[in-house]
Amino acid sequence: MRRPEPGLAGLVPLLLFVGGFALLPPVLLFLMAWSAEGGATGLSQLLGDPLNQAAIANSLVQGGLSAAAAVAVGYPAGVFLGRYQFKGRDAVLALFSVPFLLPTLVVVAGVEDLFGPLGIVRAVAPSLGFLGDGLGGILLVNVCFNLPLVALLTAVGVESADSRREEAVAVLGGGPGRSYLEVWGPPSWVGAGAGALLTFLFSAMAFAAPLLVCGPRCYTLEARIFTLDQQLVQPGAAGLLALSAVMLLALPTLSYLWLVTRLRERRSASEPALRPVPWGRPVGLALAAATGAVVVLIGSLAAAVGFRALHPAAGGQGGLFSPEVTQRLGISSVGALGNTLFFAAGAAVVAVLLGILAGFLMRTYPPLARPVQLPLFLPLLVSPVILSFSVAEFWRPLLGGESDVWFLILLSQATLALPFATQSLWVGLRRVPASYGEGARTLGARPMTAYLDAELPLVRGALLAAAVFAFALGLGEFTATYFLATPRFSTWTVELYHLQSLREYAAADQLAFALLLLSFVSFLGLLVGGRRVRF
């Protein structure tokens, strides 16, 4: 990075990476599928298939209901976190990131351990069994996974409100309701809207939850695309349905990016003006109770997974590290752990390095800020199954076969983590005054040297957040890895899915708990970063 000076040439590796893994393979896949399936006629026939129509309906219903439920619970918690100062606030903010750091399959395991057929809560309250299977179970998994995102983005919106305007409203006789409607309410709606759209995107294209909690009748577009390609061996139909999914998700994705941009523009470089919690008023108690309910839900999921690991409800042929399990899966759990850590760490390194380079371009050439961000967020338009499907069709034949699939898994995970790692880093960089870099350049430093020496050291917390998010996403990534992995390159998430499918429940519970512990390490990374680490 230091020699030779990259300048605008720094765009080249970013565009090559995003283009080579997030843009070119899907575009070629769509074009080939369009040609092979007969264009518009084939698309019309495909969309007329009742199973495909059911998958589209399931995606919209599951995404919409999950978003509504996440906002209903997450918005009050976000208001509490964004508006009030209390002891342990930084720890709670970090705790709210835990579900997003958890592998989806661990959240599924936690819901099953609580409300499934052998669930702890279901044994005491059988009427709550609807939360452990079918649509109710899927919605609970989606809400548990995404609710903290709604809360965190809402908190960012609340913090961005102008405290001076609120004081002016109070001086002029306006009450709390008027202050909410005119000052801090609208930015909180922007944050909640961004969280709702992100929840919709993640839930509409959910893969693991419909597979494990409900089955074929609840398949989303993601699961249907996988079935067409991997089980029915119809890659053309799968590619055309993938094109339909991208078209369906384009508007909510662009809307999410627009709302996040508005949040970023409103965000002040100064610390938010937090107030003491009004414990004597009902509103303060209600908001605190909503936040506490989220904390209890997160803790209950973790506790249920830990309890079942120590007291399994069902047996199997052996424990997690037994020869019987190794023989059935084709890889030992130790080998799968090595793959998991290697892919997650490699993806984090790639994502953070590209994020640092993107930060340099956006800081040194401000007019390029938005043009640089747009390609970096392209992976949000491409779901994990579509990404891995297109990458496998395009790159696997060029690389020579199954022995090089590890390379595709690593770069697929890095591609999926790139938007979140870049956003975490950019939030920190925006708070660094431009005078630091300008001063270094005035004293003779080259632009890249000024960026690395004068600006980047000031955002260690943001760098930590970017690395932790990228590592955690790689650690828990299942969909793209499952599509590409062979037994030799299997990871713990893929192994967990196979154990659950093979009804090796004791080993599956142990593995879910082990993944939970690994995710807890990521949580500690956020906690150590303190208040500087923000979503």
Phi, psi and omega in degrees: 000329187276324180220125358280164180296123186288320183057217180292344176296345176296342176293333188299307180298326178296311182292324179295317182293307182296317180294320184285338184237337182247343185243302186298309181301314178297320180299314179296321178299315181295318180295317180293319179294320178300317180289316184290329185263005175091023174065225185296325179296315178296322178296319179298317179294321181297315180288343176277349178293126182303324180293321177290322176297321178295322179295319178296315180298317179299319180299315182292318181292310181296319179295315181294313181294321179296318179296316181296316181293320180296321179290320182300323181266322186282332182297310178300321179295321178295321177298317181297316182288328183274343188251334190239149176257132177208161182295130181087011182300317181298321179294321179294319177301317178293321179299326180292344177276349187300310181302325179291334178277343181283142170300142181304322182294332176289321175297318176301315180298320179297317178296317179295320180293334178271313191237000180291182182305327178249024186289155182293313180289321182297328179294331181268322182232083183302335182294342179271009181297338180295344178277357182250355178205169180066204182297322180299318178294319178297315180297321180295319177298313181298319181292316179300323183285323190253342183305315179298330177296318177299315181297316182293318180290325175297318179299320177299318178297316180297318182294335183280353181293149181278110182295331180294322177296322179295320177296321179296320178298318180294319179298324181277006174097005180284141180271184180301323180296317179293322177299321179294314185290328187255340187242288190260350177292309181304314177294331176292327177292325177298313179297317179294323177297318177297318178295322179296317179294320178294321176298318178299315181297313180294322185280323180295332180250026178296148184236307186292315185299310177300323181296313189269327187270330188234309183108191188304328183292344180249012183301134172272180177302322180300311181292324180292320177299316179299316181297316181299320184277312189273326185257319181266354178052055176234071185297328179296312178296322178296319179295321180290322176291327176296321176299318178297322179295317179297318178297322180292325184269352186299312183295310178296329178292313179295324178294319177299314180297323178294317180293320178296323177297319177298319177298316182295321180290328180280337186297126180276153176285342181273167178290146180293150179274096182268151183243156174296149179291127178281077185297336182278356181249147181301325183295321179295317180293321181294316180295320178295321179295320178296319178293318178297325179297321178295317179298318179296319179298314179298315180296323180295320178299312181296318181295321180295318178296316179296320180296316181291331177294325181271333180229075183298141180276342181215154184262204181179194182279345181178177178281183186300322184256018182282154177299329181296316179293318178301317181295320182289327183268339181085004178203145178285158178295329177293317177296319178294326176295317177301317177298317182301310182293321180296313181294316182295316180293317179298317178296321179296318180298313181298313183295318182290318178298317177293324177295321177297317179295319178296321178298321177300314181295319183287328179281321185277328181234077185309323178299341180273358187304305181289317176302329178284321182292326185301307179295331180292336179263004176303322180303337177294334178283340186248116181291163181303319180293317179295319179299309182292324177299310182290322178296318179296319181291325186268310190270327185299317176296327181288328183278342175112000174127202190289335183293340181255013184293337179301324180296319180291322178297313182299312183286332174295316177296320178296321179297317180290331181275341187304314181301320184284322177295318180295318181294319179299318180291320183292327176301318178290318182296328181295338182271356178272123180302141180297339183296336181295308179293321179297321179295318179296319180292325177297328180276007173106000180286144173291158183306314181293321178297317178299320180293313183289324186266328187256332186251311185299321179298340181278353183238042178299324178297317179293322176298319177299315180299316180299315181293318182294315179298315181297317179296315182295321178296320176293322180299320184258002183293127182242314192298301182295321180295319179297323180294324187262332194289145166255166179308325181295327184248027179291150178246175181295325179293318177295319178297320179298318178298316180295321179297319178293322179293326181274003179063030171271071191292324180296312178295323180296319178295320178295319181291321178300320179292322178296319176295324177298319179294320177297320178293328178296327175298319177297320177300319178298325177299318177292322182294320179296325179294341176065210187290345180288337183269111181228151180292000000 
